[in-house]
Amino acid sequence: MLNDRFRPMASRLNRRTFLTRAGWGGLGAAALVAGAGRARVSAQPAYPDWIAASPKPPKRGGVLTRASAWDPPVIDPRITQSIGLHQFACLVGNRLVRYPFADEATGPTDLTLKGDLAESWQPSPDHRVWTFKLRQGVKWQNVPPVNGREFVAADVKYCFEAYAKEGAQSFTFQEIEAIETPDKYTVRIHLKTPNVLFPQNVAEPITILFAREVLEQDGDLKKHLIGTGPYTLKEHTRKVRVVLARNPDYFDKGRPYFDEYVILSTPDAATRMAAFRTGQSDILWLASPSEVETVRKTNPNAVVQSYHNSLTPFGVALAQDKPPFNDVRVRRALSMAIDRQKQADTLFEGHGIIGWGVPYIYYQDKAPTLAQLGPWWQYRPAEAKKLLADAGHPNGFETTLFYYE
């Protein structure tokens, strides 16, 4: 089921609503979630935030198609954090551990770790050493130059060291001091400092394990991505489409359900909506109740689910080691210059929540109020201007903003 691999990525997206076309929605609607949630304005329609798995046996076969706003600039998971890549890379590759599939989870906030390529994991008493016991008999996808060889502990060591060496994911792996592989199915990871959340770090979609043969042969992963996952990468045509084909040798014999998954590069929102309405796309992510209701007029059988999460990476990361952001007054001024409540009310029609910063809190039973988030989270433009002036920027300043797709 395609949803099986999407829950972690979905947890990264802010309050939106998605729809699925009737016919397959009962199979996977609960997992291809990407936002929305409980309305702050009571007049807004309410949508379920969880759709339980159907008691009926899942239907197998067919093609799932999605018009997507995101297009991967490259397919090398080491060098990009592009959602365009990770929306399907986590279907091509596995991680050591994962978050629960939709048909395993008790609800949208169930983040109980499950074994993926690792069957078990255990920390040392001080949480500086983590030992993972690997699933035996797992095969790499039967694609040259790997050709379906067995996945072993040395592959984990190679991938983690490659991630740590360079690229956008290096920060996750640079906390590793050493990796031991005492046998084919055991990986012992020594950390520089204790980390009780290390398994959560390697459960993220960005930490997929890739075949070393490709990197050794090509020098990068820009042309080929081979993993152990439920789908093989059949086609990647930049700014056109991505096609994934079912991996017949996948170790979880019950999955995946679809024969193919096609992602159409569709940056225009109106085109994505039209594709859904005409049956060319099976999934649609929307930000506001009015958009949902507009689509339901033409697609009354669409399955709607909202997703209320308390985690968003879509903020501004500041380089605090150099001016002007090394001055806490500048950082506080920027924060107080943002009217977060107005953003939620305007963009999401009161159907959004106020996000917060680092450290990320995966889920809470109740979203914190603005008051609980502290003084620097309040919209106070006069105080923001004063802080900037005190920091030597009475007329503001120019800076460069980098962003990823």
N, C-alpha and C positions, 0 to 999 in steps of 0.2 A: 504494500500500500504506500503510495507516495507520501502520505502524511507521516509515515513512520520516521522519516528523516528530517521532517521540516519543523518539528516542534521547537528545537533549540533555536533555529533561525527566527522562527516566529516570535520567540520571546524577546528578540532584539528590536522589534518594531513597535512604534508608538500607536496608541489607541486608534484603531481603524476597524472597519467592518468588511467582512468578505461575504461573497455570495457564491453558491455553486449551483450549476444547473441540475434540476431534478433528473433522476435517472442514475446518477452515480453518487449523488450527495450523501446518501445513506451509508456509503462505503467509507468515505473519508472526510466528510465535512467537518468533523470535530478536530481535525489536525492541521489542515491548511489554513491556520488562523494567522491573522496579521493585524490585530488591533481592535479598537473600539471599546465598549464596556458600558458600565452603568451611567446613565445620563445624569449630569448635574442639574439640568433643567427638567423639571418633572413633566413638562408638556411633551417632551420628546418620546417617540415610541421606544419600547423596551424590546431587546432582542436577547435570545438565550445566549449565555456565555459558555455553555457546554452542551454538546450533543453526544449522548452515550452511543457506544458502538452498537450496531444492530445485532440482535441475537441470531439472525440468519447467517448462514455461511456466506462469506464474501464472494462476489462474482469476480472471475478472473478473465484476463485478456483485455483487448481494446487499447485505445490510445487516449491519453490524457493530454489536453492542449491548454496552454496558458499564455495569454498575451501579457508580457512583462515589461515594466518600465525600465528594468535594469539590464544592461548588456555588459558582459565581462570584457575589460580591456585586454586581459591575458588570462590564460587558464593555469598559471603557475601559482599555487596557493601560498608559496613562500613569500611572494613579492607584492601581494595586493590584499587589501581587506574589502575589495569590491563585493557588494551583495550580489551583483550580477554573476560573479563566479560562485560564491558560496551557496547560492540558491540551488545549485545542482552538484557542486563538488562533493557535498556531504551525502549525495546519493551514489557517487562513484566510489568514494572511499569510506572507510570506517575509522573509528577512533578506538582508543583502549576501552573507554567507558562512554556511556551515553545517557541521555535523559529518556524517560519512558515514552513509548509509542502511544498514540492516541487510544488504542484499544487496550492498553495496559494501565493508563493513568486513571486516577480516581476523579480527576477534575482538571481544569485549566492551570491550576497552580501546583500540580504535583510534579516536583522535580527530584523525585527519588532516583538516585543513580542506578543504572542497570549495566551489566556487563555487555561489552560489544566485542572487541577482539580479546579482551581480558575476561576471564571467567570469575576471577576473584582478585582482590587487592587488599593489602594490609599495611598500615604504617608502623614504624618503630615507635617506641614510647614517647620520643621527643618530636615525632612527626617530621624528622629530617630525612628519613629513608622510607621510600614507598616500594613495596614489592608487588608486582603484578604477575599473576599466573595466566598464561595465554590459553585461548581456546585451541585445541589441537585439530589438525586436519583442514584448516582454512586454506583455501587456494587463492592466489592472485588471479585476476581475470585472465582468461585464455586468449591473450592478445600479445603479439610480438612486441618487444623482445622478451617478455616475461614468460608467456606461454603456459600459464597456469601452475607455476611452481608453488610449493608450500610457503605459507607465511610463517616466519619464525622470529625469535627474539632479536636476532641481529638486525632485522628490518626496522624494529622500533628504535633501536640505538642509532641506526643510520639516519632515519627521518628526523628524530629529535635533535641530533647533532647538526643536521643540515638546516633545520629551522633556526637553531640558536646562532648559527654562523652569520646569517645575513637575512635581510628582508623584513617585511611588515609584521611578521609573527615572532620575531626574535626575542622580544621582551618577555613573552610567555615562557620561553625555554632557557633564557639566560640565567634563571635561578637554579638551573641544574649544575651541580658540581662534577658529577661523574655518573656513568651508566654502566652497570655490570650485566652480563648475560651468562649466568652460571650454567644454564642448559638451554636447549632449543625453545623451551616454553616458559622461561622465567626471565623477567626483567626487573632489575633492582636499581632504583633511581635515587641517588644521593643529592640532596638539595643543599644550597649554601646556607640557608636559614630554615627554621621550621615553617611548615605551611600545611595547615589542616585542610585547606581547600584545594590542594594540588589536583586531586581527581576531578574536581569541577573545572579546573583550568583546562585539562586535557579532554574534557567532555564536549567542549565547544566545537561547532562546525568547522572552525578555522584550523583545527588540529588534526585533520585527516592524515592518514598514513598512505604514502605513495610508493610506487615501485622504484627502487634504487636504480634498476637497469636503465630507465628512461633518462634520469639525471646524469648517469655515467656516460650514456651514449650521446645525448644531445647537449649536455652542459646546462640545460634548463628544462622546465616543464611547459614551455610556451606552446608546443605543438601537440603533445600527447600527455594525457592524464590517465594513468592506470591504477586502479585500486583493488580492494577486495569487496566492494559494495554491491548493492542489489542491481545497479545499472552500470552498463558500460557506455563510455562516451562514443557515440556513433558518428556525430557530426557537430562541428562548431564553425559556423560561418558568421564572422564578426558583423554585428548590426543587422543580422538577418534572423538566424535561429540556432537553437541548440537541440539536438536530438539524442535522447538516451534510450538504449535498448536493454531489455530485461537480461540479467545475467543468469543463465541457466545453471551455473555452478555455485550460486550464492549459498553460503553455509546455513542460512536460515531458510529451510526448504519451504516454509509457508509463505514466504515473501520473495519478491514484490508481487502485487496483484496485476498491475498494468503491464502490457507488453512493451509499450513505448511511452515516453514522456517527451512532449515537444514544447519548448519555450520559444515563443515568437518575440523578437525584439520590437517592442511597441512603445516608444517614448511618449507618444501623445495620449493623454488621458481620455479624450473623446473617442479616439480610435479603439482604445482598450474597451471602453464601454460598448461601443458599437459591435465589437467582435463578440462580446459576451451575449449581447442581445440577439445576435444572429446565429448563435451556436458555433461560432468559430473558436471560442475560448470557453473553457469550462469553469474558470475561476475569475472572480473580480474582487479587487480590494478597493474599498471606498472609505472616505474619511468622515462623512457626515450623514445623519439620518435623512436629510432631504434627497441626497444622491441615491441612497438605498431605496427610498420610496418611489423615486422617479423610475428606477430600473424595474421595480416590482410591478409597476403598472403594465409594462410590456412583457414581463417574465414572472407572472404570478406564482409559478411553481418553484421559483428559486429558493434554495435553502439559505437562510441568513443566520450568521452567528457573529456575535460580538466578542471581542477579546480584551479583557482588562488586565493589563500588566503594569508593573511598577518599575520597569527598567527601560531606559532609553539611552543609546549611545550617541544620539544625534544632538550633541551639544558642541560647545566651542572648547577645544583643548588648547591651553595656552603654554607657550614656551617660557616657563618660569625661571629659567636660568639666565635670561638676558633681558635688557630693557625693551619695552617699558613694563613687561609683565612680571618682572622680578620684584616689582613693588606691589605689596598687598593692597595698597590703596587703589591702584589701577584695576586690579582684579575685582575688588569689591564694587568699584564704580560701574564696571561693565555689567556686573550681575544686577545691580539696582537700576540700571537703565533699561532693563527688559521687563515689559509688562506681560508676564506669563499668563495671567488670568485672561487678559484680552485676547491673547493668541488662541487659547483654548476655546473661548467663547466665539471667536470669529471664524477660525479655521474648522473647528469641530462642532460648532453650533451647541456649545455647552456639553458636548458628549465626550469631552476629553478630560484628562487629569493633568495636574502640574507635575512635571518630571523633576528629578533632583540629580545631584551630581555624584562624584566619587566619594566614598566607595559605593559601587552599585549594590543595591539591595534587590535580590532577585524577585522576591515576592513578599508581600505583607498582607495580612488579612484586611487591612484598611489603609487606604492611601493617606499619607500625612497631609495636614492642612498647611496653608502658606505660613500661618503663624508658627506652627511647629517646626518649619524648616529654617527659622531663624531670621535675623534682621537683614542679612545680605541677600535674601531671596525675595524681599519685598520690592515693589516698584516704587522707587523714591528718586525721581529724576533730579530734584534740587540737591539732595545729598550726594548723588552721583557726580554732579557738576562740581560741587565743592571738593570732593575727594580728588577729582582729576586736577583741579587747580592747585590743591595742596601738594600734589605729586609733581607739579611743574608742567602741567598740560592744561592751562586755562582755556585754550581754544581747541582742545582735542588733539588727535594725532592720526597719522595714516599708518596702516599696517597691511601686511599681505596675508590673505586667508587661503589656505590650501584645503581642498575638499576631495572626497572620493565619491565614486558613483554609488 
